[in-house]
């Protein structure tokens, strides 16, 4: 069966689909468009399941007139105690010359790892090593009394309940940000003010008159803001019971066009909205 991207051929539909996923980084989403590419067939498919059914039903008897090319990236095998290494150095069984760079090859391997749902622990280890994931920690807000039903007696007893919230350490997030050379170079650029133009917080009098920010342009400006959201139906009878509050922060030392990007907004804390009410 023929790959419609580079023309490599495979013995069956399973090998072809594996090749499309691992070699070309294709994954199932609403924008996926798979072309048949067999003989003169011009049909297109969204999910891989429909694509596989079509290949097996219509094109399973098409003979391969050219030598089969094996072009699939094999996942490295690890023991339970091993940690995955950089995927750019992992062995592969690719024998076709694909015009891809080292970075795109690494991105394709990352896409392949993300689809290995049966190897969640190894996938998480790779992501932690690659992107320095920061884990949240539980912090105690205090204690309160709550009425709970005693299953033995059928009565309600007052029990002490500990209120907690999840905190994502800001210093760990900053350390993760500064470890990226490209992001660190953008941090040095900062913002250049123009006379008579107010385009960023640095252009205001608060920053210009601040005892720290006015003298040290590289001092970290951490801006916190709060928002809450419903995790269940916001219009139902349970409205407000499952509402969570979130505290986010942005590092305003980046150029203005990056400060308002979603990738520059970091989660700082999560808690039940009821816990902040007096």
C-alpha positions in Angstrom: 0.0 0.0 0.0 1.3 3.4 -1.0 2.0 6.4 1.3 0.5 9.5 -0.4 3.1 11.8 1.2 6.4 10.4 0.0 5.4 7.3 -2.0 6.8 4.6 0.2 5.0 1.2 0.0 3.9 -1.2 2.7 2.5 -4.7 2.9 -0.7 -3.8 4.8 -2.8 -1.0 6.1 -1.5 -1.3 9.7 2.1 -0.6 8.6 1.0 2.3 6.4 -1.0 3.9 9.2 1.9 3.4 11.7 4.2 5.1 9.2 1.8 8.1 8.8 1.7 8.5 12.6 5.4 8.0 13.4 7.2 9.2 10.4 4.9 12.1 9.4 3.6 13.0 12.9 -0.1 12.7 11.9 -2.5 12.3 14.8 -6.3 12.1 15.1 -8.0 15.5 15.4 -10.7 17.5 13.7 -8.3 18.9 11.1 -6.9 15.5 10.0 -7.3 14.8 6.3 -6.0 11.5 5.0 -5.8 11.0 1.2 -6.2 7.4 -0.1 -3.4 7.6 -2.7 -3.9 4.1 -4.0 -4.1 3.8 -7.8 -6.4 6.5 -9.1 -8.5 6.8 -5.8 -9.0 10.4 -4.7 -11.1 9.8 -1.6 -10.3 11.6 1.6 -10.9 10.5 5.2 -10.9 12.1 8.7 -10.3 9.4 11.3 -7.7 6.6 10.9 -10.4 4.0 11.5 -12.3 4.9 8.4 -9.1 5.1 6.4 -8.1 1.6 7.5 -11.5 0.2 6.7 -11.4 1.7 3.2 -7.9 0.3 2.5 -8.8 -3.2 3.7 -12.0 -3.3 1.8 -11.1 -1.7 -1.5 -7.3 -1.8 -1.9 -6.3 -4.9 0.0 -5.7 -6.9 -3.3 -3.5 -4.3 -5.0 -0.1 -5.8 -5.7 3.0 -4.0 -4.8 5.0 -3.3 -8.0 7.9 -1.8 -6.2 10.0 -3.1 -3.4 8.5 -2.6 0.1 10.2 0.1 2.0 10.2 -0.1 5.8 9.9 3.5 7.1 8.7 3.4 10.7 10.4 4.7 13.8 10.7 2.0 16.4 10.3 3.1 20.1 13.3 2.2 22.3 12.8 -0.4 24.9 13.4 0.5 28.5 13.4 -1.4 31.7 11.3 -0.3 34.6 14.2 1.5 36.3 15.5 3.2 33.1 14.6 6.7 32.1 14.2 7.6 28.4 17.0 9.5 26.8 16.8 12.2 24.2 14.8 10.8 21.3 17.1 12.4 18.8 19.6 9.7 19.7 17.2 6.8 19.8 17.7 4.1 17.2 15.2 3.7 14.4 14.4 1.3 11.6 14.0 4.1 9.0 15.5 3.3 5.7 14.0 6.1 3.6 15.6 9.5 3.2 13.0 12.0 4.5 13.7 15.7 4.1 13.4 16.6 7.8 15.7 18.5 10.1 16.9 17.4 13.5 14.4 19.6 15.3 11.5 18.4 13.2 12.6 14.8 13.8 12.6 15.4 17.5 9.1 16.9 17.3 7.9 13.9 15.3 9.3 11.6 18.0 7.6 13.6 20.7 4.4 13.2 18.8 4.9 9.5 18.6 5.6 9.3 22.4 2.5 11.3 23.1 0.4 8.6 21.4 1.9 5.7 23.3 -1.0 5.5 25.8 0.3 2.2 27.1 3.6 3.7 28.3 2.3 6.7 30.3 5.1 6.5 32.9 7.9 6.5 30.3 6.1 9.3 28.4 5.8 11.5 31.6 9.5 10.9 32.3 10.5 12.1 28.8 8.3 15.2 29.1 9.7 16.0 32.5 13.2 15.7 31.2 12.5 17.7 28.0 10.3 20.5 29.4 10.9 20.5 33.1 7.3 20.0 34.3 6.6 21.6 37.6 4.3 19.6 39.9 1.8 21.2 42.2 2.0 20.9 46.0 -0.8 20.8 48.5 -0.9 23.7 51.0 -3.1 23.8 54.1 -5.5 26.8 54.4 -7.0 25.8 57.8 -9.6 23.5 59.4 -13.4 23.6 59.6 -16.2 21.5 61.1 -18.5 19.6 58.7 -21.5 17.5 59.3 -21.1 14.0 58.0 -23.4 11.0 58.3 -22.3 8.1 60.5 -23.0 4.9 58.6 -23.1 2.9 61.8 -25.6 5.0 63.8 -27.3 6.8 60.9 -26.8 10.1 62.7 -24.8 13.2 61.6 -21.6 13.9 63.5 -19.3 17.0 63.3 -15.9 16.1 62.0 -12.8 18.3 61.5 -12.0 18.8 57.8 -8.7 20.2 56.5 -9.0 22.8 53.7 -6.2 22.7 51.2 -5.3 24.3 47.9 -2.9 23.3 45.2 0.1 25.6 44.7 2.5 25.5 41.7 5.8 26.9 42.9 6.5 30.2 41.2 10.3 29.9 41.6 10.3 26.5 40.0 8.3 27.8 37.0 10.8 30.7 36.7 13.7 28.3 36.8 12.0 26.3 34.0 11.5 29.4 31.9 15.1 30.6 32.3 16.5 27.2 31.3 15.2 27.8 27.7 17.9 29.8 25.9 15.5 31.2 23.3 13.1 32.4 26.0 15.9 33.8 28.0 17.1 35.9 25.0 13.6 37.3 24.6 13.6 38.2 28.3 16.7 40.4 27.8 15.0 42.4 25.0 12.3 43.8 27.3 10.3 46.8 26.3 11.5 50.0 24.7 9.3 53.0 25.5 8.4 55.6 22.9 7.7 59.2 23.9 3.9 59.9 23.9 3.0 56.2 23.3 1.4 54.1 26.0 1.6 50.5 24.9 2.7 48.6 28.0 2.8 48.9 31.8 6.4 50.1 31.6 5.2 53.2 29.8 3.2 54.3 32.9 4.3 56.5 35.8 4.0 53.6 38.3 6.9 51.7 36.7 8.9 54.9 35.9 8.7 56.1 39.5 9.0 52.7 41.2 12.2 52.5 43.4 13.2 49.1 42.0 11.8 48.9 38.4 12.9 52.4 37.5 16.5 51.6 38.4 16.8 47.9 37.3 15.2 47.2 34.0 15.9 43.4 34.4 14.1 43.2 37.8 11.3 40.5 37.5 7.8 41.9 37.2 5.4 39.2 38.3 1.8 40.1 37.8 -0.8 38.0 39.6 -4.5 37.9 38.7 -7.5 35.9 39.8 -10.4 34.1 38.0 -12.8 31.4 38.8 -14.6 28.9 36.6 -17.3 26.1 36.8 -16.1 22.6 36.4 -19.7 21.3 36.0 -22.8 22.7 34.3 -22.7 26.5 35.0 -26.5 26.8 34.5 -27.6 23.7 36.5 -28.9 23.2 40.0 -25.4 22.5 41.3 -24.1 25.9 40.1 -21.4 27.2 42.4 -20.8 23.9 44.3 -17.9 22.7 42.1 -16.6 26.2 41.2 -12.8 26.5 41.4 -10.7 29.6 41.9 -7.5 30.0 40.0 -4.6 32.4 40.4 -2.4 33.0 37.4 0.7 35.0 36.8 2.6 36.5 33.9 6.2 37.6 33.7 5.9 41.1 32.3 9.6 41.4 31.4 8.9 40.0 27.9 8.0 42.2 24.9 4.3 43.3 25.0 3.2 41.0 22.1 4.3 38.0 24.2 2.9 39.1 27.5 -0.7 38.7 26.2 -0.1 35.2 24.7 -1.6 32.2 26.4 1.8 30.5 26.5 3.0 33.4 28.8 0.2 32.8 31.4 1.1 30.3 34.1 -1.0 28.7 36.7 0.0 29.5 40.3 -2.8 28.1 42.5 -6.1 26.2 42.4 -8.7 26.1 45.2 -12.4 25.8 45.9 -14.1 29.1 45.5 -16.1 28.5 48.7 -12.9 28.4 50.7 -12.2 32.1 50.1 -15.6 33.3 51.2 -15.9 34.7 54.8 
